[in-house]
């Protein structure tokens, strides 16, 4: 009898404590510290505390409003207070089903839908790492917001008409912004192994988010036809990610990314030391490559070989690795040529878009507007005809069009470009 009363009283105390907490913490199944007017749990998660019935569940706080992205590619970060002490790790999945996908604890229907999109947009080789990211996201809100931003971008991809450019949604921008704010706070702390994985996941997903951050809806509004430094933010992000590689060690034995060791190992360009083996004669001629060319003597060398290796089934893991290798292995001289709107570098990027867009959804989204904008800079009269031909990507059948591109662009010899780049140092 005594035990029964004790259990009843304990249960009553827990029930009363739950009634005093905010609705957000109840929804997220986490303990509320009951501080008013804003509990620390809501501050950490970046939402308005809703003791007041007039405040909806999980509404972004003013600190979570979109923030400006710096023109040099760095993300603006603002300090956000965090709750003291460890955040209990709770499984992000429960038994409620949504078309084979389990609905997360603590998220409304909209955010559950975005998590479903995140699960379905990832490459099959990422399956185990993806599930690990979803588990970590409940402990690290900055990763949760990153995942929601990616889910929002993929939802935009699914709902926009084919080949029609679309602007980023508020959900994309706000979740991305909130993620960078919370990540900035996390980086001021000591980094434990689990946090390393969460930060690396963010760095990887930021690359995709910056790549789809094209708000132009026509070629005339897009770089390079219109100067916009932020349209090249994805380039320094690629460099930054590989700096983090050594700091975060995603291939360590206890990392959730260890399962991707083979995938990361394939992110390379298997270019010969010199020459044009496997390269279309037309493409070699266009970029000034010959049997004596090397990566040191020709800035287009690695890009040309990377594009030439994009053969085989687009759905294969090897094809995907070669697509991403183009981004990961671009030389500094080639990046400089792109930034200076060099016609051949831009044309190579268009060729890569046509190959990569078949297998990677976030590349296809950018290609919708980027391809025509870049061909516009090359100054080709029959731009639409060339774009159609390039979509088939049969270099040997495009001799006339490439010759026209070469003549219209008035390209300088490749060795002259190398000398110009050296003279700037």
TAJOSUL-V669950 format. One record per run of one state. SS is the DSSP state (~ for helix, > for strand, _ for the rest). FROM is the first residue (numbers start at 0). LEN is the number of residues. Records with the same first field share a line. If there is no record, write none. Layout:
SS = FROM-LEN, FROM-LEN
//
This chain:
_ = 0-1, 20-2, 28-11, 45-1, 47-12, 60-1, 64-4, 69-5, 75-17, 98-2, 104-4, 121-2, 137-3, 159-10, 186-6, 211-7, 221-7, 248-9, 265-15, 286-14, 308-8, 328-3, 339-3, 356-4, 378-4, 392-2, 397-1, 409-4, 424-1
~ = 1-19, 22-6, 39-6, 61-3, 108-13, 123-14, 140-19, 169-17, 192-19, 218-3, 228-20, 257-8, 280-6, 300-8, 316-12, 331-8, 342-14, 360-18, 382-10, 394-3, 398-11, 413-11
> = 46-1, 59-1, 68-1, 74-1, 92-6, 100-4
//
